[in-house]
Amino acid sequence: MTEAPIDPADTGDDDADRKVVEQEQAEIREFIKGLSADDIKSGNWFTKLSAHALNSYTNKVDWQYFQERYAGVPADAIVDQRIKMAARYAALEGGLSAGAYTAAVAATIGSLGGASPATVPAAVATLMVDVAFVTRLQLRLAYDIAVLYRVPLDLSDPDDMWKLIRVAFTIKSGEVVRGGVVKAVPAMVRPVIKRFYSKAVLTAAKGLPFVGKFLLQRNVIKIGIPVVGVPLAVVLNRYTTLLAGRHAQAVFRNEARVIELAENLSKQSQHPALMLWVAWLVIRADHKISDDETLLMRHLVRQVREQHQVVDEQLAHLVDIDSAEVWLRIDAEPGDLSDILDMADKVATVDGAASAREKAVISELGDRCRHRV
């Protein structure tokens, strides 16, 4: 399979785009030929596709790879261009596949059995080329977006791999539909898109075959249903890829924002060890921890370790943080603590407006810091 990402063409040449899509389709078709009916029915096709789609790809495609091709261009601009082109390729592929669909495909999937590739019906193979093409496209698109925003992903780590899968296929809890991004879709298509995402929930099962079954079942609805004369495969491929790309952009851009904040706070801090204690006190002020707060604390600790060579084992083993202990640390620290106060404000708003309890902690912190001046 192709190891380089699909690069948007400056010319927007329809024939060139179609040629790229047909080449990708041919490669996917060869991959599908190696699958058995049991691979498809069990969802194991996704395990095999993931290996093909990412293993060598991730070794070649890194931040430097994109810098060489888009030198000086901000990440947001590159991401936007890549999302639009991926959606275009997905639509073109859907159009090429749609003509081969029949109403019998959905019924055929349910009767799959056996272990020989020869037992895979042609109609199902057609569906699988379509599903695998868009799956690989969206998986690589999400990975590209993470790379462009310089969000570290170690795909040999099961947690990072699962994170990429959730983001790529918007299967955490249907965020795309509930988050308002679907407004970008024409009104006549929204009911179909909502139906496509209506069961977009994967909770306990993280196995790749489970994801494969999920993706196949979700894509079956595109078979044989026209939308104002346009094959549904074209519509769904285009807009699900567009929405998946926008979702990946929102997730990874936000993570990049938090990582950047952690880097800046650590770089600017004159009291790195104290900063960690105060940051944790602010985060725990309202007795709950948001995802952004967890992410910020994790990267703050890493940045302080790397930039200041500070590792605080006492904080790492802490269960309940006592504000009195933090105030003692404040009182014992010499010099101006304005950097600590500024940091606390930024930590409190990393996940939105500061809560009443966070404001109360910051107010007392301000009193103590100003009292020293």
N, C-alpha and C positions, 0 to 999 in steps of 0.2 A: 504493500500500500504506500501511497505517496507520503513522504516524511515531512515535506515542507508545507507550511500553511498556505491556504489559498490567498494570494495577494490581490487586493483590488486593482483592477486595471484602470488607468487614468482615462482611457479612451471611451470606456463604457460600451465597447463593441459587443453587440448581441451575439454575433456568430462566434466570437472568441470566448465569450462566457459559456455558450452552449457547448463548445468543444471541450472546455475544462470540465464541465459537468458530465458530459458523456464519458470522458476519460475516467473520472472518479467513479461513475456508475459501473464502468467495465471492471474496475479493480474490486469494487464491492461485490459485483456479481461473481467474480472468481472466489472471493471469500465465502459467499453464501453456498457455492457449490461444494465446499468442504464441510458444510454442516450436515448433521443428521436431523431427522424429524424430531428425535428426542432432544437434541440441542435446542431446537426452536421451542418445543412445548415446555421444556423445563426452565427455559430462560438462560441456559448456559451459553447461548450465542452472545450474550452481552459480556460475559467474562472473557470470551475469546476476542470479541471486537475491541474491548477496552485495551487488551494487551497489544493488539495490532495498531490501535489508534494512538496510543500514548507512549509505549516503551521507548522506541527509537526517536519518536517525535520530540519528546521532552529533553532528550540529550542534545538535540540540535537547536531547538527553539528556546531562546532565553532572552533576557532584556537586551543584551548586546546585539542579538540577531535583529531585533526591531530597530535599534538605534542606527544600525548600518543602513537600513532601508528608509527610515523616516527621521534622519538626523535633524534635531532642532524642533520637531513637531511635538506639541504637548500631547500627553497621553489621551486626554479626553477626545481630541480631534481624531486620533488614530483609531480609538475604540469605536467611535461613532461611525467612521467609514467602514470598519470591518464588520460591524453589526449589520449595516445596510447591505453590504455585498453578500454576507452569509445568507441573509434573508432572500436576496435575489437568487442565489444559487439554489437554495432550498425550493423556491417556487419553480424554477426551471426544471429541477429534478422531478418535482411533483407532477408537472405537466407531461414529462416524458413517461412517467410511470402510470399516470391516471388512465390512459387509453387501454392499458392491459388489465385493469381491474374488472372483476365480475362480481355479481351479487353472491356467487357461490364461495368466495374467498373466506368470508367470516365463518361459514359452516365448516369449511375444510379445516380451518385451524383447530377447531374443537376435536376433530377426529384424528389428529396426527398421532402417529405411533411408530415404533420400530427404531432401529439405530442406523440404518443405511441412508446415505445421502440420496440414493436413488428413489427412496420412498417419499421424498419431499415433493408434493404436487407443484406444477408449474405456477399455478395461481398464487400459492403461498410464497414461492420463491420470488415472485414479482413484488408482493407485499414486503418481504424481508429486505429486498434491495432498497426499497423506498425507506423503510424504517431504519435500516442500518446506515444508509447514506446520511439521513438527517441526524441520527444519533451521533455518528462520528463527527459531523459538522458542528453540532451544538457542544459536544464534549470538548473539542479542540478550540472552539470559539471561547468558551468559558475559561479554558486554560490560558489562551492568549491574553484575555482581558486581565486575568490575575497577574500574568507576567508584565503586562504593560503598566499596571499600577504598582508593580514591584511588591506584590503580596507573596511572601514565601510559601511555597507548597512543596512538600516532600511526598511524592506519590507512592513511595515505598512505605509510608506511614498510613495504616488503614484509616485513621481519623481524617487525615488530609485528603485521602482518596474519596472517602465518603462525603466530605465537605464539597469537593469538586462536583461529585455526582449530584448532590442535592441542589447545588447552585445551577449546574448546567441544565437540569431538567425540571427546575422549579417544583420539586417534590417534597419540600419540607412541610408546608401546610397550605399550599395553594396561594402563596403570597401575591403572585402575579395578578390573579383575579381580584383578590380583596384589596390590593394595594393601589388600585386606580390606574395602573399602567395600561390596562385593557382599554381605556378610553382612547388610546391611539389607534384602535382597531375600528374600521367602519361599522356603523350601527347595525347594519344587516348581518354582519358576521359575528357580532358579540355573543349571541345565544349559542352559536356553535363552539366558539372559543371557550365559553364558560362550561359547556358540556365536556369539552376536552379536558379541562382542568378540574372538573367537579369531584374527582376522586384522587386528587393530587396529594395524597397523604401516605407517607411511609414512616412508620414509627419504630417498632422494635427490630424488624428484620432488616439487616444491613447487608446481607449476602448479595453478591453480584447477580446470581441467577434470579433472585427475587426481583431485582430491578429489571432484568430482562423480561420477565413475565409481565411486570407492571407496564413497561413501555409498549410492549406488543399489544396488550389489551387496550391501552389508551388510544393507540393508533388505528385500531380496527374501525372506529367510527367514521373514518374518512372514506370508507369504501362505498362507492356507488351512490353517493348523495350529492345532487347538484345544488349549487348556490347561485341563483340568478344566471344559470347557464354556464357558470365557470366551475370546472371540476373541483370538488372539495379538497382533493389532494393538494392542488396548487395553493388554495386559500390557507389551509391549515399549515402546510409546510412553511409558507412565507411568514404568516403571523405568529406561529408558535416559535419560530426561530428568532423573529424580531423581538418578541416578548421575553424569550429566554435570554437573549443578548442584553436587553435592557435590565433584566433582573440581575444578571451576572455583573453588569456595570454598577448597579446600585450597591450590591453586596460588597464587591471588591473595592470600589471607590471609597465606600465608607470605611472599610478596614484599612485602606491606605491612609485615610484621614487620621484614624486613631493611631496608627503606627507613626505617622509624621508628628503628631502631637507628642507622643512618648519620646521620640528622638529629640524634639526641640526642648521639652521640659528638662530632660536629662542634661542636654548640652548647656542650657542656661542656668542650671541649678548650682548654687554655691554650697549647698548642704544636701548632697545626694542621699545619704543615709536617712536623714530626718525627713526628706521629701517622701520617701516610701511610706513611712509611718503616718504622716499626715494625709497622704493620698488615700491610704487604706482606711483611716478614720473617717474621712469624708464619704468614701464609697459605702462604708458600713453604717453610716448615720441613720439611714432609713430602713435598716435591717433587711435589705434586699439588694441583689446584685444583678444588673442588666448585662447582656452580652457585651455591649460596648465597654462597660466598666471592667468586666473580666479581661477583655482583650487589652485594654489600656494598662491594667495592672501587670499583666504578663509581659508586655513589651517595656514597661517602665523598669521592671526588675531586670530584664535582659539588657536594656540600654545602660543602666547604672552599673551593672556588672562589667559590660564591655568598655564603657567610656571612663568609669571611675574606679574600676576594680573593687567594687563594694559588693559583698555578699553578706546578707543579714540572716543568719540561721535562726535567730530568735523570732524574727518576723515570719519566717517561712514555717515555723512550727506553731505559730500562734493560732488559737481557736477563737477566743473572744478578745477583741481589742478594748483596752481600758483607756478612756479619754484622759484620765488622771495621769497615766504613765506618759502619754503623748505630751501633755502640758509640762510635765517635769523635763522631758527632753527639750521642749521649746525653751524653758527657763534656763536650761544648762548650756544652751548653744550661744556662743558669743557672736557679736556682730549684727549687721542688718539682716532681717529675715523677710524682706519685701518679696524676694523670689519665691518663698514658701507660700505667702499669702496669694500671690498671683497664680501660682500653680494650683492651689486649692480651688480657686474660682473656675479654672479651666477643667479640672477634674470633675467638678460638680455638674458642669454643663455638657460633658462629653456625650451623654445620651439624651439631651434635651434640657429643658428648663430645670434649674435646681429645685429640689423639694424643700419643704419648710424645715425639715430636720437638717438637711445639708446646709441650708442658709444659717441655721442656728449655730452649727459647728464653725462655719466660716466667720460668723460674727464674733464668736468668742476668740477664735484664732486671731482675728484682726485686732481685737482689744489687747491681747497679749503681745502681739508683734509691735503695735504702736506704742504700748506702754514702755517698750525697751528703748525707743528712740529718744 
